[in-house]
Amino acid sequence: MERIHLTKKEKIVLRHVAEKGGEGPWELPMLQVKCALYLLEQKGLIYYILNFDEAVDARLTLCGRYYIEQNPKLKNPTLWGYIEPQDAFSTERR
């Protein structure tokens, strides 16, 4: 799966959608929720429907379900897995 970086607010909204869909009180102000919903939809993790500025329906896409299944703690990707050791850190002399 591609490396997807999520902000703290996007993680809160993604967890809420995974557990409750678009129902119930949100932990964030509605403006922040709408922004996070839009960004998560652009990343392909959810789809949602708004009605008079209220989230009526929000659901995970297949990609979103897979992302949560593979990354249940929603940790952001790091670069350290891709960086090779530098020669500067080596104690060997050439």
N, C-alpha and C positions, 0 to 999 in steps of 0.2 A: 504494500500500500504506500502511496506517496506520503511524504512528510508534511503534515498539516500543523501549523502553529495556531494555537487558540489563546485568546486573551482570557483573563479571569472571568470577565462578564460572559463571554461566549461559553466558557465551561459551565458556569452556573445555569445559563439558559439551556444548554445542551442536556445537562443532567435533568433539569425540570421537564423538558420535552420527552426524554427517555422514560421518566417515571410517571408523569401525569398528562402528557400531551400538552395542549394549550389551555387546560382547565386549571382552576384554582388560583389563589393569590400568588403573584410573582414576588420574588425576593428583592427585585430591583424596580426602580421607577419605570413606568411604561415606555418612556422615550428610549431608555437604555435597552429595554427588552426588544423594542422594534428594531433598533440598530443591530443588536446581536442576532436577531432572527434573520435579518437581511444578509448579514455577513455569513452566517452559517448556511443559508440557502445558496449563496454564491460559491461556497466551498463544497457544495453538494452533499451536506450532511443531513439537512432537513428540508421540508417544504411546509409552508404555512399559508393561511388565509386570514386576512384582516377584515373586520367589519366595524366601521365607525371607530377606528383607532384601537380596537380591542382584538387580541388574538383569539379567533374563534376556533381554529383548528391548527395544530402544529404536530407534525409527525416526523419520525426519522425516516430517511430514505434507506434503501438497501445498503448503500455505502456508509451511512451513518451507523446503522446497526453493526456492520462489520468493524467500523472504526472503534466503537465502544467495546465490542467483543475482544478485539486485539489489544486495546489500550484502555482497560477499565478505570485506571486512575487518571486518565486524560493528561498524561505527562507530555510536555512539548519535546520535540526532537532536539537533540544536541549535535554539535559538530564533532565531539570528541571521538565518536565511533569511526569517523572518516579521516582523521588526521593521523598520518604516519609519524613515527618517532623521528625527530630531527637529528642530524649529525652533531649538532651543538650539545645535545644531551648525552652523547656517547663518550665513554671514557677511553675508548680505544684510540691509539695513534696510528696514523697512516704513514 
